[in-house]
Amino acid sequence: MALGGANPAYHRRSLILGPIAPAKMRGVEIGALCNPLIRKNEGDVLYVDYADTEHLRANQFSDSVQPEDIVEVDIVWGEKPLADCLGKPVDYVVAVHVIEHVPDVIGWLWEIHDALCEEGYLSLAIPDRRYTFDILRPESTAGELIQAYLEKRRIPTPAQKFDFTSLWRHVDTQEAWRGYPDLNALRPVGPENVEVAFAQAKEIHETGRYLDCHCWVFTPESFLKCLVLLDRLDLFPFEVVNFLDSPQDEMEFLIHLRKSGDRANRSASIGAALDDLRRAQAIFADASAMEAEIHSLRAEIDALKASTSWRITQPLRKLRERFA
C-alpha cells in the first residue's frame, strides 16, 4: 500500500509512526540523538545507538546537532546482537535517518527482525538522494548491500567516507525539487573537501576507526528495487505495510515494515509498493508536464498582450464587445 506522493499536510511524526502506538507498545528508537521522535513520557521506549552518550557528544560532524542536547543512550548496540542487548522482544523499532549510516544494512535488518515480537513493526525514514547533500552521489545497489553483508562489515569503507565528504554539496531542498540548472555549480562543503576526504579514507584504511558517514544513498524507487532483489534471495524478512514517496518539497521517504514469515506475502507487498510508486510517479510527471505547458501558454499570452499589435487592435476589441 502506497500512502501517496505530494502531501500538503505533511504531518511528519504521525506519518513516520504509522501503525505504531507508543503509549500502548514497548519499543526502540535507534539514533535519536538530540531529536527523538518518541519521548520517554510518551511510552515505554529505549534509545539505542552505536555508541554511548559521551562518545556521541564528542564525535558529531553535523552543525545541526548540539552535543548537550543528545539524549541519554539506554543501550549500545555494537558487538552483541540487538535481541541480546534488549533481553526480550519489542513491539516496534523506529529509525529516522539511520539506515543510510549502517555499514551492513542486511545484517542490521535481520538483527532488528530477531529483536521484534511476531508481527512487530519497523518504521524507517530515509533521505532521498535527489533532494539532499548526497545529490551528486550514485545510488547504492543491491550488489553493494550484499557485499557488505558477506563481509559482515562493521565500519564504513574508505570509499564510502571519501564519496560522502568529497561529493557533499550545499542543497536547498525546494530548489532541488524545481531542478537545479547545473549540478556541477553546487557549492561543496569546503574548499579542501577532496583533500579532507582522502585523509579520512586513509585513516579508516590504516586504523580501522569508525568514521560516521552516509554509507548508502537511495531514491524511493532504487530502495524498493533493492528490496525486490534481496527478497528474491530470501535476505529481506519483512512485508511492506505502507510506503510514502518523498512529498513535494520534502527530502525523505518513509516505509513501514512488519515482521513476517510468509515469503509469498512479503514478495507481493514489495511488488505492490513498487507498482504503486511508479503509477504515482507517472501521474506526477503528467501533472508537471501540464503545469509547464500552462506556464508556457501564459507566457505567450503575456507577450502577445505586451505587443504593439495588441495595443493597436484594442479599440476594435472593445467595439466588438460593445455590440456583441
C-alpha positions as CSV (number, residue, x, y, z in Angstrom):
1,M,0.0,0.0,0.0
2,A,1.4,3.4,-1.0
3,L,0.4,6.4,1.1
4,G,0.8,8.7,-1.9
5,G,3.0,11.3,-3.4
6,A,3.0,15.1,-2.7
7,N,1.1,15.8,0.5
8,P,0.5,19.4,1.5
9,A,-0.3,18.4,5.1
10,Y,2.9,16.6,5.8
11,H,2.4,15.6,9.4
12,R,5.8,14.1,9.7
13,R,5.7,12.5,13.1
14,S,2.3,10.7,12.7
15,L,3.4,9.6,9.2
16,I,6.6,8.1,10.5
17,L,4.9,6.3,13.3
18,G,2.1,4.9,11.1
19,P,0.7,1.8,12.8
20,I,2.9,2.3,15.8
21,A,1.2,3.4,19.1
22,P,3.9,4.3,21.5
23,A,1.6,4.6,24.5
24,K,0.4,1.0,24.1
25,M,3.6,-0.7,22.9
26,R,7.1,-1.3,24.1
27,G,9.7,-0.3,21.6
28,V,13.1,1.1,20.5
29,E,14.2,4.3,18.7
30,I,17.6,3.9,17.1
31,G,19.7,7.0,16.6
32,A,17.5,9.5,18.4
33,L,20.4,11.9,19.0
34,C,19.0,15.3,20.1
35,N,15.6,15.0,18.5
36,P,13.8,11.7,19.5
37,L,10.6,11.0,17.7
38,I,9.2,9.3,20.8
39,R,9.8,10.9,24.2
40,K,10.2,8.9,27.4
41,N,6.9,10.3,28.8
42,E,5.0,9.0,25.8
43,G,5.6,5.3,26.3
44,D,8.0,2.5,27.1
45,V,10.8,3.4,24.7
46,L,14.5,2.6,24.8
47,Y,17.1,4.7,23.0
48,V,19.6,2.6,21.1
49,D,22.8,3.8,19.3
50,Y,26.1,2.5,18.1
51,A,28.0,4.3,20.9
52,D,27.3,5.7,24.4
53,T,26.1,9.2,25.1
54,E,29.6,10.6,25.9
55,H,31.1,9.2,22.6
56,L,28.2,10.6,20.5
57,R,28.6,14.0,22.1
58,A,32.3,14.1,21.3
59,N,32.0,12.9,17.7
60,Q,29.3,14.9,16.0
61,F,30.1,16.0,12.4
62,S,26.8,17.9,12.0
63,D,26.5,21.6,13.0
64,S,22.7,21.0,13.4
65,V,23.4,18.7,16.4
66,Q,24.2,20.3,19.7
67,P,26.1,17.8,21.9
68,E,24.4,18.9,25.1
69,D,21.0,18.1,23.6
70,I,21.8,14.5,22.7
71,V,19.5,12.1,24.7
72,E,20.9,9.6,27.2
73,V,21.5,6.3,25.3
74,D,19.9,3.3,27.1
75,I,21.6,0.5,25.0
76,V,24.8,0.5,23.0
77,W,24.3,-1.8,20.0
78,G,27.7,-2.9,18.9
79,E,29.3,-6.4,19.1
80,K,26.3,-8.1,20.6
81,P,23.1,-8.8,18.6
82,L,20.2,-6.3,19.3
83,A,18.0,-9.1,20.7
84,D,20.7,-9.9,23.3
85,C,21.1,-6.3,24.2
86,L,17.3,-5.9,24.8
87,G,16.7,-9.1,26.7
88,K,13.2,-9.5,25.4
89,P,11.3,-8.8,22.2
90,V,9.8,-5.4,21.4
91,D,6.7,-4.4,19.5
92,Y,8.4,-1.8,17.3
93,V,11.6,-0.2,16.2
94,V,11.8,3.3,14.7
95,A,14.9,4.5,12.9
96,V,14.8,8.0,11.4
97,H,17.7,8.8,9.0
98,V,19.7,5.8,10.4
99,I,19.8,3.1,7.7
100,E,22.0,5.2,5.4
101,H,24.7,5.2,8.1
102,V,24.6,1.4,8.7
103,P,27.7,-0.4,7.3
104,D,25.8,-3.7,6.8
105,V,22.1,-3.0,6.1
106,I,21.1,-6.6,5.5
107,G,22.7,-7.8,8.7
108,W,21.2,-4.8,10.6
109,L,17.7,-5.6,9.3
110,W,18.0,-9.2,10.3
111,E,19.1,-8.2,13.8
112,I,16.0,-5.9,14.1
113,H,13.8,-8.8,12.8
114,D,15.2,-11.1,15.6
115,A,14.5,-8.4,18.2
116,L,10.9,-7.9,17.3
117,C,7.8,-9.7,18.5
118,E,5.8,-11.7,16.0
119,E,4.3,-9.1,13.5
120,G,6.3,-6.4,15.1
121,Y,6.8,-3.1,13.2
122,L,9.9,-1.4,11.8
123,S,9.5,2.2,10.7
124,L,12.2,3.9,8.6
125,A,12.6,7.5,7.4
126,I,15.2,7.5,4.6
127,P,16.8,10.6,2.9
128,D,16.1,10.9,-0.8
129,R,19.4,11.4,-2.6
130,R,17.8,13.8,-5.1
131,Y,17.0,16.5,-2.5
132,T,19.9,16.3,0.0
133,F,23.6,16.9,0.1
134,D,24.1,13.5,-1.5
135,I,22.6,14.8,-4.7
136,L,25.8,14.1,-6.7
137,R,26.4,10.5,-5.4
138,P,25.3,7.5,-7.4
139,E,22.6,5.3,-5.9
140,S,23.6,2.3,-4.0
141,T,22.9,-1.2,-5.5
142,A,21.7,-4.5,-4.1
143,G,25.1,-5.9,-5.1
144,E,26.9,-3.4,-2.8
145,L,24.5,-4.2,0.1
146,I,25.2,-7.9,-0.5
147,Q,29.0,-7.4,-0.4
148,A,28.7,-5.6,2.9
149,Y,26.6,-8.4,4.3
150,L,29.0,-11.1,3.2
151,E,31.9,-9.2,4.7
152,K,29.9,-8.7,7.9
153,R,31.0,-5.1,7.6
154,R,31.2,-3.1,10.9
155,I,32.6,0.2,9.7
156,P,32.2,2.4,6.6
157,T,34.7,1.7,3.8
158,P,37.3,4.2,2.8
159,A,35.4,4.7,-0.5
160,Q,32.2,5.4,1.3
161,K,33.8,8.0,3.5
162,F,35.6,9.6,0.6
163,D,32.5,9.9,-1.5
164,F,30.5,11.2,1.4
165,T,32.9,14.1,2.1
166,S,34.2,14.9,-1.4
167,L,30.7,14.9,-3.0
168,W,28.8,16.7,-0.2
169,R,27.1,19.7,-1.7
170,H,25.0,22.5,-0.2
171,V,21.5,21.9,-1.4
172,D,18.2,23.7,-0.9
173,T,15.5,21.0,-0.9
174,Q,12.8,23.2,-2.5
175,E,15.2,24.4,-5.2
176,A,16.2,20.8,-5.8
177,W,12.6,19.9,-6.4
178,R,12.3,22.6,-9.0
179,G,15.5,21.3,-10.6
180,Y,19.0,22.8,-10.4
181,P,20.1,24.0,-13.9
182,D,23.7,22.9,-13.3
183,L,24.5,20.4,-10.6
184,N,28.2,21.0,-11.1
185,A,27.8,24.6,-9.9
186,L,26.6,23.4,-6.4
187,R,28.9,24.6,-3.6
188,P,31.0,21.9,-1.9
189,V,31.1,21.6,1.9
190,G,34.6,23.2,2.0
191,P,37.4,24.5,-0.3
192,E,39.6,21.4,0.6
193,N,36.8,18.8,0.7
194,V,38.7,16.4,-1.6
195,E,41.9,16.5,0.5
196,V,39.9,16.1,3.7
197,A,38.0,13.2,2.2
198,F,41.2,11.4,1.3
199,A,42.7,11.9,4.8
200,Q,39.5,10.4,6.3
201,A,39.6,7.5,3.9
202,K,43.2,6.9,4.7
203,E,42.5,6.9,8.4
204,I,39.8,4.2,8.1
205,H,42.1,2.1,5.9
206,E,45.1,2.4,8.3
207,T,43.4,2.3,11.7
208,G,40.0,0.7,11.2
209,R,38.5,3.6,13.1
210,Y,34.7,4.1,12.8
211,L,34.1,7.4,11.0
212,D,30.4,8.1,10.6
213,C,29.0,8.9,7.1
214,H,26.2,8.1,4.7
215,C,27.3,4.6,3.6
216,W,24.3,4.3,1.3
217,V,22.3,6.6,-0.9
218,F,18.8,5.8,-2.2
219,T,15.8,7.2,-4.0
220,P,12.4,5.7,-3.3
221,E,12.5,3.6,-6.4
222,S,16.1,2.5,-6.1
223,F,15.4,1.4,-2.5
224,L,12.4,-0.7,-3.5
225,K,14.3,-2.2,-6.4
226,C,17.0,-3.3,-3.9
227,L,14.3,-4.9,-1.7
228,V,12.9,-6.8,-4.7
229,L,16.3,-8.4,-5.3
230,L,17.0,-9.1,-1.6
231,D,13.6,-10.7,-1.2
232,R,14.3,-12.9,-4.2
233,L,17.4,-14.2,-2.3
234,D,15.4,-14.5,1.0
235,L,17.5,-11.8,2.5
236,F,14.7,-9.5,3.5
237,P,12.4,-10.8,6.3
238,F,9.7,-8.1,6.3
239,E,6.5,-7.3,4.4
240,V,5.8,-3.7,3.3
241,V,2.8,-2.3,5.2
242,N,2.9,1.3,3.9
243,F,5.2,3.2,1.6
244,L,5.3,7.0,1.3
245,D,7.1,8.6,-1.7
246,S,9.0,11.8,-0.9
247,P,6.3,14.5,-0.6
248,Q,6.9,17.6,-2.8
249,D,9.4,20.0,-1.3
250,E,10.5,17.4,1.3
251,M,13.7,15.3,1.4
252,E,12.8,11.9,2.8
253,F,10.6,8.9,2.1
254,L,9.0,6.6,4.6
255,I,8.4,2.9,4.8
256,H,6.5,0.8,7.4
257,L,7.6,-2.8,7.6
258,R,6.1,-5.8,9.5
259,K,8.0,-8.9,10.6
260,S,6.6,-11.8,8.5
261,G,7.3,-15.4,7.9
262,D,5.1,-15.5,4.8
263,R,7.5,-15.2,2.0
264,A,4.8,-15.0,-0.7
265,N,3.1,-12.2,1.1
266,R,6.4,-10.4,1.6
267,S,7.2,-10.6,-2.1
268,A,3.7,-9.4,-3.1
269,S,3.8,-6.4,-0.7
270,I,7.2,-5.2,-2.1
271,G,6.0,-5.6,-5.7
272,A,2.7,-3.7,-4.9
273,A,4.6,-0.9,-3.3
274,L,6.9,-0.5,-6.4
275,D,3.9,-0.7,-8.8
276,D,2.1,2.0,-6.8
277,L,5.1,4.2,-6.7
278,R,5.6,4.0,-10.4
279,R,1.9,4.8,-11.0
280,A,2.2,7.8,-8.7
281,Q,5.4,9.0,-10.4
282,A,3.7,8.8,-13.8
283,I,0.7,10.8,-12.6
284,F,3.1,13.4,-11.1
285,A,5.1,13.6,-14.3
286,D,1.9,14.2,-16.3
287,A,0.7,16.9,-13.9
288,S,4.2,18.6,-14.1
289,A,4.1,18.5,-17.9
290,M,0.6,20.0,-18.0
291,E,1.7,22.7,-15.5
292,A,4.8,23.5,-17.7
293,E,2.5,23.8,-20.8
294,I,0.1,26.1,-19.0
295,H,3.0,28.3,-17.8
296,S,4.3,28.4,-21.4
297,L,0.9,29.4,-22.8
298,R,0.5,32.1,-20.1
299,A,3.9,33.5,-21.1
300,E,2.8,33.6,-24.8
301,I,-0.4,35.4,-23.8
302,D,1.5,37.9,-21.7
303,A,3.9,38.5,-24.6
304,L,1.0,39.0,-27.0
305,K,-0.7,41.5,-24.7
306,A,2.5,43.5,-24.5
307,S,2.9,43.6,-28.2
308,T,2.3,46.6,-30.5
309,S,-0.4,44.8,-32.5
310,W,-2.4,44.0,-29.3
311,R,-2.4,47.7,-28.3
312,I,-3.3,48.9,-31.8
313,T,-6.3,46.5,-32.1
314,Q,-7.6,47.2,-28.5
315,P,-10.2,49.7,-29.7
316,L,-11.6,47.2,-32.2
317,R,-11.9,44.5,-29.5
318,K,-13.8,46.9,-27.2
319,L,-16.1,47.9,-30.1
320,R,-16.9,44.2,-30.8
321,E,-17.6,43.6,-27.1
322,R,-19.9,46.6,-27.1
323,F,-22.1,45.3,-30.0
324,A,-21.8,41.6,-29.2
